[in-house]
Amino acid sequence: MSASPLQGSAYDPVTWNFKLIAQHTLDGFGGMGEGMSVQIAPDGRRIIWLAHESAPKNFTAVDVSDPRKPKVVCQTELPQGYMRSNSLEITDQMMAVAYQCQKVGQKPAGFELFDISTPEKPKSIAFVDCSGPFSRGVHQLWFADGEYVHMAAGAADFEPNHPLDDQIYRCFDVRNPSKPTEVGRWWLPGTRKGDNEPPPARHQKPALDKGNRAHNTNVYPQRPDRMYLAYLDAGMFIMDISDKSKPKPISRFDNSPPYTGFTHTIVPLFDRGLVVMTDESTSDDAADWPKLIWILDARDETNLVPISTCPMPNPEDYKTRGGRFGAHNIHENTPRPTSWQSDQIVLGTFFNGGLRAYDISNAYQPKEVATFVPPGPALSKYASIQLNDVFVDEREIVYTVDRFSGGLYILEMDF
């Protein structure tokens, strides 16, 4: 492992088996969220669309046809400073963008469909209002088949028992993109006022109570009748969505307590009978350690069994760097021609722990095979990097983004 000290940095950056080929601070607005998706435009250009972590920007499009020379071709504004567009996905020449507000009742909150056939001039097709007296809008969405948008969202008619439980699973039919129609929803029983079931237990430490609410809602063509639902402090669910109007849980895995919740992303590896699961770090200075990438045996989908976690460095080396340290996002094998597919390598972002790659060919003993921890970017609220998301295209070009100011980092894999 090689390290390259940077003058003035609070730590030594590390590049091992990744090669940085470009960085773009996105014209001074480099605070990025969790939405990354690659389009092949009608004129043949390769465009990566990026969601911003917070206002004032909505989304940015970058021409990465030559990954060594990225060029911003579009950057849009949010209409309100209290909004965020943390999540986006594309199918062909259409993009879905999630809008979430800071407080319930604020508008606009929901999701929007865009025609992106001319990347410089995205055109709104439809906006779906998900605002309401108990809703902050849409936090995450999944749009992979061109027909349905799956999402973690509030609703005007969903009143939670606890304000932290305000996001549920919702599904919209967008086959007529000008008139999206809700076709199904599901929530953890007991989280809505009026439910027959009692409210779910909460974390004993109030600082770690982040809510029993939907987060990622992944659906893959290998099993279009299944949805892999991350539900923050309630763990994860495999859902039967063969009838989208009546989603049903098949199984649940919840590691918290004794762990500290916030189950974030679920990626099934169908040919291997495995599920990869991440729990997001949400506290500075590793106060919620450990937040890990878990490998689950899913050969029997009704009985998920944890068999390993991806190895992590000593938190003592990271918790004083500033910001968060622990797992967050992984490359999700998005079912698109422009997305790399692998059931042997897991790539994940770890905030100030950078980007890490793991060989899970032996699922019982994952091994780290690459690390990228760049220096803290200029103008960041922290001295450390806070890598937030990762996407790998079919060329095996790696894209990762900083949460506050570093923007887009483009890498090659040397393993």
C-alpha positions in Angstrom: 0.0 0.0 0.0 1.4 3.3 -1.0 0.7 6.7 0.6 1.4 10.2 -0.6 1.7 12.9 2.0 0.0 16.1 1.1 1.4 19.3 2.7 -1.1 20.8 5.1 -3.4 17.7 5.1 -4.5 16.3 8.5 -3.5 12.8 7.3 -1.6 11.0 4.6 -3.8 10.3 1.6 -3.8 6.6 0.4 -4.0 5.2 -3.1 -3.7 1.5 -3.4 -4.8 -0.4 -6.5 -6.9 2.6 -7.6 -5.5 5.2 -10.1 -7.0 8.7 -9.9 -7.3 9.9 -13.5 -9.5 13.0 -13.0 -11.2 15.2 -10.4 -13.8 17.8 -11.1 -15.2 20.1 -8.3 -18.3 20.7 -10.4 -17.9 24.5 -10.8 -17.6 25.1 -7.1 -20.7 23.1 -6.1 -19.1 19.8 -5.2 -21.3 18.6 -2.3 -22.8 15.5 -3.8 -25.6 13.1 -2.7 -26.4 9.5 -3.5 -27.6 9.6 -7.1 -25.2 8.6 -9.9 -26.3 7.2 -13.3 -24.7 7.0 -16.7 -26.5 7.8 -19.9 -25.4 7.3 -23.5 -26.9 10.3 -25.2 -28.4 10.1 -28.7 -25.3 11.8 -30.1 -23.1 9.1 -28.5 -21.7 11.1 -25.6 -21.4 9.4 -22.2 -23.0 11.5 -19.5 -23.0 10.9 -15.8 -25.8 12.5 -13.9 -25.2 13.4 -10.3 -27.6 14.4 -7.5 -26.5 17.1 -5.0 -26.5 16.5 -1.3 -28.3 19.8 -0.6 -29.3 23.2 -2.2 -28.7 25.3 -4.1 -28.0 22.8 -6.9 -30.5 20.2 -8.1 -28.4 17.9 -10.4 -25.3 18.1 -12.5 -24.5 16.3 -15.8 -20.9 15.7 -16.7 -19.6 14.5 -20.1 -17.2 11.6 -19.2 -16.8 10.3 -22.8 -13.1 10.8 -22.1 -12.9 10.1 -18.4 -9.6 11.9 -18.1 -11.3 15.1 -19.3 -14.7 15.4 -17.6 -16.8 18.4 -18.6 -19.9 19.9 -17.0 -22.7 20.2 -19.6 -25.6 21.0 -17.3 -26.2 22.1 -13.7 -29.6 23.1 -12.5 -31.0 25.0 -9.5 -33.5 23.9 -6.8 -36.4 26.2 -6.4 -36.1 26.4 -2.6 -33.1 26.4 -0.3 -34.7 23.9 2.1 -34.9 21.2 -0.6 -32.5 18.5 -1.6 -32.4 16.1 -4.7 -30.4 13.4 -3.0 -31.4 10.6 -5.4 -31.8 10.1 -9.2 -31.9 7.3 -11.7 -32.1 7.1 -15.5 -33.6 4.7 -18.0 -32.6 5.3 -21.6 -33.4 9.0 -22.2 -35.6 9.6 -19.1 -34.5 10.5 -15.6 -36.4 10.4 -12.3 -35.3 12.8 -9.5 -36.3 12.7 -5.8 -37.1 15.9 -3.9 -37.1 16.0 -0.2 -37.6 19.0 2.1 -36.1 19.7 5.5 -39.5 19.8 7.3 -42.9 18.2 6.9 -45.4 20.4 5.0 -42.8 22.1 2.9 -43.1 22.2 -0.9 -42.2 21.1 -3.5 -41.7 17.6 -2.3 -42.1 14.6 -4.5 -40.4 13.3 -7.7 -40.0 14.6 -11.2 -39.5 12.9 -14.6 -37.2 14.6 -17.2 -36.5 14.0 -20.8 -32.7 14.1 -21.0 -32.3 13.3 -24.7 -30.5 16.7 -25.0 -28.4 16.7 -21.8 -27.8 20.4 -21.9 -31.5 21.1 -21.8 -33.4 18.5 -19.6 -37.2 18.9 -20.0 -39.7 18.2 -17.3 -42.2 15.6 -18.2 -44.2 15.3 -15.0 -43.9 16.2 -11.3 -45.6 14.1 -8.6 -46.5 15.8 -5.4 -45.7 13.7 -2.3 -45.9 16.6 0.2 -48.3 16.8 3.1 -48.7 17.6 6.8 -46.6 14.6 7.8 -44.3 14.2 4.7 -40.9 15.6 3.7 -41.2 14.1 0.2 -39.0 11.5 -1.5 -35.6 10.5 -0.1 -34.6 7.7 -2.5 -35.9 6.2 -5.8 -35.1 3.3 -8.0 -35.9 3.5 -11.7 -34.4 0.7 -13.8 -37.0 -0.8 -16.1 -38.6 2.3 -17.6 -42.0 1.2 -16.2 -42.0 1.7 -12.4 -40.4 4.1 -10.0 -39.9 2.5 -6.5 -39.2 4.9 -3.7 -38.8 5.8 -0.1 -41.3 8.6 0.4 -43.8 10.3 2.6 -47.4 10.7 1.7 -50.1 13.2 2.4 -52.3 10.6 4.0 -49.6 8.7 6.0 -49.4 10.0 9.6 -46.6 8.2 11.5 -46.8 7.3 15.2 -43.3 8.8 15.5 -42.0 11.7 13.4 -38.9 9.7 12.5 -40.9 7.0 10.8 -42.3 9.2 8.0 -41.0 7.4 4.9 -42.7 4.3 3.5 -42.3 2.2 0.3 -44.3 3.6 -2.6 -44.4 2.4 -6.2 -45.6 4.4 -9.2 -46.4 3.2 -12.7 -44.7 5.6 -15.2 -45.4 3.7 -18.4 -47.4 6.8 -19.3 -44.7 9.2 -18.1 -46.9 12.3 -18.3 -49.3 10.7 -15.8 -47.5 8.7 -13.1 -49.9 6.6 -11.1 -49.4 5.1 -7.6 -49.9 1.4 -7.7 -48.8 0.2 -4.3 -47.3 1.0 -0.9 -46.1 -0.8 2.2 -44.9 0.3 5.6 -43.7 -1.4 8.7 -46.8 -2.4 10.7 -47.2 -0.3 13.8 -45.5 2.8 12.4 -48.8 4.5 11.2 -51.4 5.9 13.4 -54.4 3.7 13.4 -52.4 0.5 12.8 -53.6 -2.6 14.7 -50.0 -3.5 15.6 -48.2 -1.8 18.4 -45.4 0.7 17.5 -42.0 -0.9 17.0 -39.3 -0.7 19.6 -36.9 2.2 19.4 -33.2 2.4 20.1 -32.4 2.6 23.8 -30.0 5.5 23.1 -32.0 8.4 21.7 -29.0 9.7 19.8 -29.0 6.5 17.7 -32.7 6.5 17.0 -32.9 7.4 13.3 -36.3 6.0 12.6 -38.1 2.9 11.3 -38.5 4.1 7.8 -37.8 3.0 4.2 -34.5 3.9 2.5 -33.4 1.9 -0.5 -35.9 0.1 -2.7 -33.9 -2.0 -5.2 -35.6 -4.2 -7.8 -33.7 -6.3 -10.4 -34.7 -8.0 -13.6 -33.5 -11.4 -12.4 -36.4 -11.3 -9.9 -38.8 -8.6 -10.9 -41.3 -10.0 -8.3 -38.8 -9.1 -5.5 -37.9 -5.8 -3.9 -34.9 -5.5 -1.6 -35.9 -3.0 1.0 -33.6 -1.3 3.5 -35.6 0.1 6.4 -33.1 2.0 8.5 -33.4 1.0 12.2 -35.8 -1.8 11.3 -33.2 -3.7 9.3 -34.0 -5.1 5.8 -36.8 -6.9 4.1 -37.2 -9.1 1.0 -40.6 -8.1 -0.4 -42.9 -10.0 -2.7 -44.1 -7.4 -5.2 -45.5 -9.9 -7.8 -48.8 -8.0 -7.1 -47.6 -4.4 -6.8 -50.8 -3.4 -5.2 -50.2 -5.7 -2.3 -46.4 -5.9 -1.4 -45.8 -8.6 1.2 -42.7 -9.2 3.3 -41.0 -12.6 2.8 -38.2 -12.2 5.3 -36.5 -9.7 7.6 -33.0 -9.4 8.9 -32.4 -6.9 11.7 -29.0 -6.6 13.4 -29.9 -3.7 15.7 -29.7 -4.0 18.6 -26.9 -4.8 19.5 -25.7 -2.9 16.4 -26.6 0.7 15.8 -29.1 0.6 13.0 -29.6 2.7 9.8 -29.7 -0.2 7.3 -29.1 1.7 4.0 -28.5 -0.5 0.9 -29.4 -4.0 -0.1 -27.8 -5.7 -3.2 -28.7 -9.3 -4.1 -26.1 -11.5 -5.8 -28.5 -13.9 -7.4 -26.2 -16.5 -8.9 -24.4 -16.9 -5.6 -27.4 -16.9 -3.2 -26.0 -13.9 -1.3 -27.2 -10.5 -0.2 -24.8 -7.6 0.5 -26.1 -5.1 3.1 -24.7 -1.8 4.4 -25.5 0.1 7.5 -24.8 3.9 7.2 -22.6 5.8 9.6 -24.6 8.9 10.6 -22.6 10.2 13.5 -19.3 12.1 13.5 -16.1 10.8 15.1 -17.3 7.1 14.8 -19.7 7.6 17.6 -22.0 4.9 16.1 -19.2 2.5 15.3 -19.3 -0.1 13.9 -21.1 0.6 10.6 -20.2 -2.3 8.2 -20.8 -4.0 4.9 -22.5 -7.4 5.7 -22.6 -10.5 3.6 -25.8 -12.6 4.1 -26.5 -16.2 3.0 -29.8 -15.9 1.1 -30.1 -19.3 -0.5 -33.2 -19.6 1.6 -34.8 -16.2 1.2 -37.1 -16.8 4.1 -34.1 -17.3 6.4 -31.3 -14.8 5.9 -28.1 -15.7 7.7 -25.1 -13.3 8.3 -21.9 -15.1 7.3 -19.3 -12.3 7.3 -18.5 -8.6 7.2 -16.0 -6.7 5.0 -12.9 -6.0 7.1 -12.5 -2.4 8.3 -9.5 -0.5 9.6 -9.1 0.5 13.2 -11.6 3.4 14.0 -8.9 5.0 16.2 -7.1 5.9 13.0 -10.1 7.7 11.6 -12.4 9.0 14.3 -10.3 12.1 15.0 -10.0 13.2 11.4 -13.4 14.9 11.4 -16.8 13.9 10.0 -18.2 10.4 9.7 -16.3 7.1 9.4 -18.1 3.9 8.5 -20.0 2.3 5.7 -22.5 4.1 3.5 -23.1 3.3 -0.2 -21.9 0.5 -2.4 -22.0 0.0 -6.2 -25.4 -1.5 -6.7 -25.1 -3.5 -9.9 -27.7 -1.2 -11.4 -29.4 -3.3 -14.2 -28.4 -1.0 -17.1 -25.9 -1.5 -20.0 -23.8 1.3 -18.7 -23.3 -0.3 -15.2 -20.6 -2.8 -14.4 -21.9 -6.0 -12.9 -20.0 -8.1 -10.4 -20.8 -10.7 -7.8 -17.1 -11.1 -6.8 -16.1 -7.5 -6.0 -17.9 -5.0 -3.7 -17.0 -1.3 -3.8 -18.1 0.9 -1.0 -17.7 4.4 0.3 -16.8 5.0 4.0 -16.9 8.8 4.3 -13.5 9.8 5.8 -12.4 6.1 5.3 -12.6 6.8 1.6 -13.4 4.2 -1.1 -12.6 0.6 -0.6 -12.9 -2.5 -2.7 -13.4 -6.1 -1.4 -12.9 -9.4 -3.0 -15.8 -11.6 -1.8 -15.1 -14.6 -4.0 -14.8 -16.4 -0.6 -18.0 -15.0 0.9 -16.9 -16.2 4.4 -13.7 -14.3 4.3 -13.9 -11.0 2.3 -10.5 -9.4 1.6 -9.7 -5.7 0.9 -8.1 -5.3 -2.5 -8.0 -1.6 -3.1 -8.2 1.7 -1.1 -8.6 5.4 -2.1 -8.5 8.0 0.6 -7.9 11.4 -1.0 -7.0 14.5 1.0 -9.7 16.7 2.5 -11.0 19.0 -0.3 -10.8 22.7 -0.1 -13.8 24.6 1.4 -15.1 21.5 3.1 -16.6 21.8 6.6 -14.2 19.0 7.6 -10.5 18.5 7.1 -11.2 15.0 5.9 -12.7 13.6 2.7 -16.3 12.4 3.1 -16.8 10.1 0.1 -20.5 9.5 -0.2 -21.4 7.3 -3.2 -19.7 5.1 -5.8 -20.7 4.0 -9.3 -18.8 1.8 -11.8 -19.5 1.9 -15.5 -19.2 -1.1 -17.9 -15.8 0.2 -18.9 -14.7 -0.4 -15.3 -14.3 3.3 -14.7 -15.0 4.2 -11.1 -16.8 7.4 -10.1 -17.0 8.5 -6.5 -18.2 11.8 -4.9 -17.5 13.9 -1.9 -20.4 14.9 0.4 -19.4 18.6 0.9 -17.1 20.2 -1.7 -14.7 17.7 -3.5 -17.1 16.9 -6.3 -16.4 14.0 -8.7 -13.3 11.7 -8.5 -12.7 9.4 -11.5 -10.5 6.3 -11.1 -9.3 3.2 -12.7 -9.2 -0.2 -10.9 -5.7 -1.7 -10.8 -6.8 -5.1 -9.5 
